Amino acid sequence: MTGPFAPRTPKRVDDPRYPISEQEKWGRDRYAMPDDASHVAPPSGLLLPR
């Protein structure tokens, strides 16, 4: 288990044959940011400022 400030080993660059949506999902996997996409989790009721 690693914390948010723990050093991480560098990862390889994403394969360009994967769709952009998949690459974006992998890019967000380290951040604990609310995501309002319905395929990620059920809606939380949180209203984000736009």
Secondary structure as the mmCIF struct_conf table of DSSP 4:
data_model
#
loop_
_struct_conf.conf_type_id
_struct_conf.id
_struct_conf.beg_label_comp_id
_struct_conf.beg_label_asym_id
_struct_conf.beg_label_seq_id
_struct_conf.end_label_comp_id
_struct_conf.end_label_asym_id
_struct_conf.end_label_seq_id
TURN_TY1_P TURN_TY1_P1 PRO A 4 PHE A 5
BEND BEND1 ALA A 6 ALA A 6
HELX_LH_PP_P HELX_LH_PP_P1 THR A 9 ASP A 15
TURN_TY1_P TURN_TY1_P2 PRO A 16 ARG A 17
BEND BEND2 TYR A 18 TYR A 18
HELX_RH_AL_P HELX_RH_AL_P1 ILE A 20 ARG A 28
TURN_TY1_P TURN_TY1_P3 ASP A 29 ARG A 30
TURN_TY1_P TURN_TY1_P4 SER A 38 VAL A 40
BEND BEND3 ALA A 41 ALA A 41
HELX_LH_PP_P HELX_LH_PP_P2 LEU A 46 PRO A 49
#
